[in-house]
Amino acid sequence: MLPKRLLPASGPERLLAASTLVSSAGKGIFLTAGVLYLTRAVSLPAVQTGLLFSVAGLVSVLAGIPLGKTADRFGPRGVLWGSLGLSSLSALAFLLCRGYADSLLVVIAATVGQAGLLVARGPVINRIATRKAQELRAYIRAVTNAGIALGAAVAGWAAQQDTAQAYRILVVVCAGCFAGALLIALRLPRLAPIPADRASRWAALGDRPYVVLSLLDGILSIQYRVLTVALPLWIVTATEAPRWSVSGAVVLNTVLVIALQVRVSRDVDTPERAGRAMTVAGMFLLGSCLALAATSGLPGEAAVVMLVIAVAAHSFGELKQAAGGFELSNTLAPPHAVGQYLGLFGMGMGLAESFGPALLTWLCIGWGWPGWCVMGVVFLLAGVAARPVVRWAERTRPATWAEPPRAAAV
């Protein structure tokens, strides 16, 4: 539990946190059991199911900028509502899936809904924050992790039952989470649309330093797939560590992120500090990869100790990257086009989630410990490159930008 003084203020901030917690539980269910539902309840081949999710992921990446432009033009609250509604309906639509084509449409709708949540939540935070926006972003990040962990735990029950009926119940629970989050979000205050600026219709794509930062953040975001894809395979195939350490690694990471995200993010309140945080993230992620490489060949207990060190380093890298990325993506975006810019920034993470699993499997599992070393160096280079790109971005920002309108009472 976070200390009371770190909780968001009552009112819109607490409403957004509550809505995020409930919707993140639904996301945790979807991430954990979506593939299982299609393979076990719908009987789609595993390879086809994996391809289906990859295609849907790419579609959601491409939808980021249009969704962001919509949030700027009509207000982010409406996009948040629509995304939660789409997420709930698409979750229920899983019950209607019978083959590959209809499953693809449903998964695309579900992933686009999730993309909309990411795009809309940032502008909402910027507009309702009563203190420092980065503190609210950090708290929302911690709440998101807590919700995903809760949803994953619920999904574990269905996976243990491994029956079509259990997976169908899980789908209904998932839809209920998003519907509940929508009911809470309906109480958020009105956020007036930002006046349109014709010159900025596609400004994000023409902002070269911001595009480069988005790509660098995307490279660092591959780390989100390390604990869910590469590490489990590595533990099972290349170490003497016990099998329970797979779930233990995820639990340790979740606890550290929930407990420390607000504290780590508190001082990351300028682009320069955010760039430094990205560099530190690359250093921690390199250390984590080297520690994981070292687990190969160690006896069981020593391998577990090294895994704890690796996951702790990974978690601090994740915390620093999240803090730096949140600050850069919002601070370097013009107030009149925040949604559009955040849509572009999210494309980096979307591409990482789409291609990261294949890259990690090829490098870290296919090459073994040398692959971990290569991946660690890639993380380090991306982190180090962030600081000069941040300075480049700051030189290209206008001296002053008008503040966006604040939340208005409904």
C-alpha positions in Angstrom: 0.0 0.0 0.0 1.4 3.4 -0.9 1.7 5.9 1.9 -1.3 8.2 2.3 0.7 11.3 1.3 1.5 9.7 -2.1 -2.1 9.1 -2.9 -3.8 11.3 -5.5 -6.0 14.1 -4.3 -9.6 13.4 -4.0 -11.8 14.1 -7.0 -10.8 13.6 -10.6 -7.3 12.2 -9.8 -8.7 9.5 -7.5 -11.5 8.7 -10.0 -8.9 8.2 -12.8 -6.8 6.0 -10.5 -9.8 3.9 -9.6 -10.9 3.5 -13.2 -7.3 2.6 -14.2 -7.0 0.0 -11.5 -10.2 -1.7 -12.6 -9.4 -1.5 -16.4 -5.9 -2.7 -15.7 -7.3 -5.8 -14.1 -9.2 -6.4 -17.3 -6.0 -5.9 -19.3 -4.2 -8.4 -17.0 -6.8 -11.0 -17.8 -6.6 -10.2 -21.5 -2.8 -10.4 -21.7 -2.6 -13.6 -19.7 -5.6 -15.5 -21.0 -6.4 -14.1 -24.5 -4.1 -16.6 -26.3 -5.3 -19.4 -24.0 -8.9 -18.7 -24.8 -8.5 -18.8 -28.5 -6.3 -22.0 -28.4 -8.2 -23.9 -25.8 -11.8 -22.7 -26.1 -11.9 -21.8 -29.8 -9.4 -24.5 -30.8 -7.2 -22.3 -33.1 -3.7 -23.5 -33.8 -1.1 -21.9 -31.6 0.9 -20.6 -34.5 -2.1 -19.0 -36.1 -3.1 -17.4 -32.8 0.4 -15.9 -32.3 0.2 -14.4 -35.8 -3.2 -13.1 -35.1 -2.1 -11.2 -32.1 1.0 -9.8 -34.0 -1.3 -8.5 -36.8 -3.6 -6.9 -34.3 -0.7 -5.3 -32.5 0.5 -3.7 -35.7 -3.0 -2.4 -36.4 -3.2 -0.9 -32.9 0.2 0.8 -33.4 -1.0 2.4 -36.6 -4.1 3.6 -34.9 -2.1 5.5 -32.3 -1.8 8.9 -34.0 -5.4 9.1 -35.4 -6.6 8.3 -31.9 -4.4 11.0 -30.4 -5.6 13.5 -33.0 -9.2 12.6 -32.0 -8.4 13.2 -28.3 -7.0 16.6 -29.2 -9.9 17.6 -31.5 -12.8 16.3 -29.4 -11.3 16.0 -25.9 -9.5 13.1 -24.3 -12.4 12.1 -21.9 -14.5 11.0 -24.9 -11.7 8.9 -26.3 -11.2 7.3 -22.8 -14.8 6.5 -22.6 -14.9 5.1 -26.1 -11.8 3.0 -25.6 -13.2 1.5 -22.4 -16.5 0.7 -24.1 -14.8 -0.9 -27.0 -12.6 -2.9 -24.7 -15.6 -4.2 -22.9 -17.6 -5.1 -26.0 -14.7 -6.7 -27.7 -14.0 -8.8 -24.6 -17.6 -10.1 -24.8 -17.2 -10.7 -28.5 -14.7 -13.4 -27.8 -17.7 -15.5 -26.9 -18.8 -15.3 -30.5 -15.4 -16.4 -32.0 -15.6 -19.5 -34.1 -12.7 -19.3 -36.6 -9.7 -17.3 -37.6 -11.3 -14.4 -39.4 -13.8 -13.4 -36.7 -11.1 -13.9 -34.0 -8.8 -11.6 -35.9 -11.5 -8.9 -36.0 -12.2 -9.3 -32.3 -8.6 -9.2 -31.2 -8.0 -6.1 -33.4 -10.9 -4.3 -31.7 -9.5 -5.3 -28.3 -6.0 -4.1 -29.0 -7.2 -0.8 -30.6 -9.3 -0.3 -27.4 -6.1 -0.7 -25.3 -4.2 1.7 -27.6 -6.9 4.3 -27.1 -6.6 4.0 -23.4 -2.9 4.7 -23.5 -3.4 7.7 -25.8 -6.2 9.3 -23.9 -5.0 8.7 -20.3 -1.9 11.0 -20.8 -3.8 14.1 -21.8 -6.4 13.4 -19.0 -3.6 13.3 -16.5 -2.1 16.5 -17.7 -5.4 18.3 -17.5 -6.6 17.1 -14.1 -3.3 17.0 -12.1 -3.5 19.4 -9.1 0.2 19.2 -8.3 3.0 17.8 -10.5 1.7 15.9 -13.4 4.7 13.4 -13.2 3.6 12.4 -9.7 0.1 11.5 -10.9 1.6 9.7 -13.9 3.8 7.7 -11.6 1.0 6.8 -9.4 -1.2 5.8 -12.3 1.7 3.6 -13.5 1.9 1.9 -10.1 -1.8 1.4 -10.1 -1.7 -0.1 -13.6 0.9 -2.7 -12.5 -1.2 -3.6 -9.5 -4.3 -4.0 -11.6 -2.5 -6.1 -14.2 -1.1 -8.4 -11.5 -4.6 -8.8 -10.0 -6.0 -9.7 -13.5 -3.2 -12.1 -14.1 -3.9 -13.8 -10.8 -7.6 -14.2 -11.7 -6.6 -15.6 -15.1 -4.4 -18.1 -13.4 -7.5 -19.7 -12.0 -8.9 -20.3 -15.5 -5.5 -21.6 -16.7 -5.5 -24.1 -13.8 -9.0 -25.3 -14.6 -8.2 -25.4 -18.3 -11.8 -25.8 -19.4 -13.7 -24.0 -22.1 -16.3 -23.0 -19.5 -13.6 -21.5 -17.2 -12.2 -19.4 -20.1 -15.7 -18.2 -21.0 -16.3 -17.1 -17.4 -13.0 -15.3 -17.5 -14.1 -13.4 -20.7 -17.2 -12.2 -18.9 -15.1 -11.0 -15.9 -12.8 -9.2 -18.3 -15.6 -7.4 -20.0 -17.1 -6.5 -16.6 -13.8 -4.9 -15.5 -13.8 -2.6 -18.5 -17.5 -1.8 -18.1 -16.9 -1.0 -14.4 -13.9 1.2 -15.3 -16.2 3.0 -17.8 -18.8 3.7 -15.1 -16.2 5.2 -12.9 -14.7 7.3 -15.8 -18.1 8.7 -16.6 -17.8 10.8 -13.5 -14.6 12.6 -14.7 -15.1 16.3 -15.4 -15.4 17.7 -18.9 -12.2 18.4 -20.7 -12.6 21.0 -23.4 -11.2 20.2 -26.8 -8.0 22.0 -27.6 -8.4 24.6 -30.5 -7.4 23.0 -33.8 -4.1 24.1 -35.4 -4.0 23.3 -39.1 -0.2 23.6 -39.1 0.0 20.9 -36.5 -2.2 18.2 -38.1 0.7 15.9 -38.7 3.3 17.8 -36.7 4.4 14.8 -34.6 5.6 12.9 -37.7 7.7 15.9 -38.8 9.2 16.5 -35.4 12.5 14.6 -36.0 13.9 14.6 -32.4 10.6 13.5 -31.0 10.4 10.7 -33.5 13.9 9.5 -32.6 13.1 9.6 -28.9 10.0 7.5 -29.6 12.2 4.9 -31.4 14.8 4.9 -28.6 12.0 4.5 -26.0 10.7 1.7 -28.2 14.0 -0.1 -28.1 14.2 0.2 -24.3 10.6 -1.0 -24.1 11.7 -4.4 -25.4 12.6 -4.9 -21.7 8.8 -5.4 -20.9 9.0 -8.7 -22.8 12.1 -9.9 -21.1 10.3 -11.1 -18.0 7.3 -12.5 -19.8 8.9 -14.1 -22.8 12.7 -14.6 -22.7 13.2 -15.2 -18.9 10.7 -18.1 -18.6 12.2 -19.9 -21.6 15.8 -19.2 -20.3 15.0 -20.5 -16.8 13.5 -23.7 -18.2 16.0 -24.5 -20.9 19.4 -23.0 -19.8 19.5 -22.8 -16.0 19.3 -25.1 -12.9 16.9 -22.7 -11.2 13.7 -24.3 -10.0 10.6 -23.8 -12.1 8.8 -21.7 -9.4 11.4 -18.9 -10.0 9.5 -18.0 -13.2 6.6 -16.7 -11.3 8.8 -15.5 -8.5 10.6 -13.2 -10.9 7.3 -11.6 -12.0 6.1 -11.2 -8.4 9.4 -9.5 -7.4 9.3 -7.2 -10.4 5.6 -6.3 -9.7 6.2 -5.5 -6.0 9.3 -3.3 -6.8 7.5 -1.3 -9.5 4.3 -0.8 -7.4 6.3 0.2 -4.3 8.9 2.5 -5.9 7.4 4.0 -9.1 6.1 7.2 -7.4 9.3 7.7 -5.4 11.6 7.1 -8.5 9.6 9.4 -10.7 9.2 12.3 -8.2 12.4 14.1 -9.3 12.2 13.3 -13.0 10.5 16.6 -13.7 12.5 18.2 -16.6 13.6 16.9 -20.0 17.2 16.9 -18.9 16.5 14.8 -15.9 14.3 12.5 -18.0 17.1 12.0 -20.5 19.5 11.1 -17.6 16.9 8.6 -16.3 16.8 6.9 -19.7 20.6 6.6 -19.6 20.5 5.1 -16.1 17.7 2.7 -17.3 20.0 1.5 -20.1 22.8 0.9 -17.6 20.5 -1.1 -15.2 19.1 -3.2 -18.1 22.6 -4.0 -19.3 23.5 -5.1 -15.8 20.4 -7.3 -15.7 21.2 -8.9 -19.0 24.7 -9.7 -17.9 23.4 -11.2 -14.6 20.9 -13.4 -16.6 23.7 -14.5 -18.8 25.7 -15.5 -15.7 23.0 -17.8 -14.5 23.8 -20.4 -17.1 25.9 -23.2 -15.6 25.3 -22.1 -12.0 23.9 -24.7 -9.4 20.3 -24.2 -8.5 20.6 -22.0 -5.4 23.3 -19.8 -6.9 21.2 -19.4 -10.0 18.2 -18.2 -7.9 20.4 -15.6 -6.2 21.7 -14.4 -9.5 18.1 -14.3 -10.8 17.1 -12.1 -7.9 19.9 -9.7 -8.7 19.0 -9.7 -12.4 15.3 -9.0 -11.7 16.0 -6.3 -9.2 18.3 -4.5 -11.7 15.7 -5.0 -14.5 13.0 -3.5 -12.3 15.1 -0.4 -11.5 15.8 -0.1 -15.2 12.1 -0.3 -15.9 11.3 2.3 -13.2 13.8 4.7 -14.7 12.6 4.2 -18.2 9.0 4.6 -17.3 9.7 7.9 -15.4 11.9 9.3 -18.2 9.5 8.2 -21.0 6.5 9.7 -19.3 8.2 13.0 -18.7 9.7 13.3 -22.2 6.6 12.2 -24.1 4.4 14.9 -22.3 6.9 17.7 -21.8 8.2 17.8 -25.3 4.8 17.7 -26.9 3.0 20.9 -27.7 -0.1 21.5 -25.6 -2.3 21.9 -28.7 -1.3 18.4 -30.0 -0.5 16.3 -26.9 -2.8 13.4 -28.0 -1.2 13.2 -31.4 2.3 13.3 -30.0 1.5 10.6 -27.4 0.0 8.5 -30.1 3.4 8.7 -31.9 5.4 8.0 -28.8 3.3 5.0 -28.1 4.1 3.5 -31.5 7.6 2.8 -30.2 6.3 0.6 -27.4 3.8 -1.0 -29.8 6.5 -2.0 -32.2 8.6 -3.3 -29.3 5.6 -5.4 -28.1 5.1 -6.7 -31.7 8.7 -7.6 -32.6 10.3 -7.8 -29.2 9.3 -11.5 -28.5 10.8 -12.7 -31.7 14.0 -10.7 -31.2 14.5 -11.8 -27.6 13.8 -15.5 -28.5 16.3 -15.3 -31.4 19.0 -13.6 -29.5 18.7 -14.7 -25.9 17.4 -18.2 -26.3 18.9 -19.0 -29.7 22.4 -17.6 -29.0 22.5 -18.2 -25.3 24.6 -16.1 -23.0 26.2 -14.1 -25.8 22.7 -13.1 -27.0 22.0 -11.7 -23.5 25.2 -9.6 -23.7 24.2 -8.3 -27.1 20.7 -7.3 -25.9 22.2 -5.6 -22.9 24.5 -3.5 -25.1 21.5 -2.5 -27.2 19.7 -1.3 -24.1 22.7 0.6 -23.0 23.3 2.3 -26.4 19.6 3.3 -26.6 19.7 4.8 -23.1 23.0 6.7 -23.7 21.7 8.1 -27.0 18.6 9.6 -25.3 20.5 12.5 -23.6 21.9 14.1 -26.7 18.6 13.6 -28.5 16.8 15.3 -25.6 19.1 18.3 -25.9 18.4 18.4 -29.7 14.6 18.3 -28.9 14.9 21.1 -26.4 16.7 23.3 -29.0 13.8 22.8 -31.4 11.0 23.6 -28.9 9.4 27.1 -29.1 10.4 29.3 -26.2 6.8 29.3 -24.9 3.7 27.2 -25.4 0.2 28.1 -24.3 -1.1 26.0 -21.4 -3.9 23.6 -22.3 -7.3 24.3 -20.8 -7.9 22.8 -17.4 -10.7 20.5 -16.4 -14.1 22.0 -16.2 -16.8 20.9 -13.9 -19.6 18.9 -15.4 
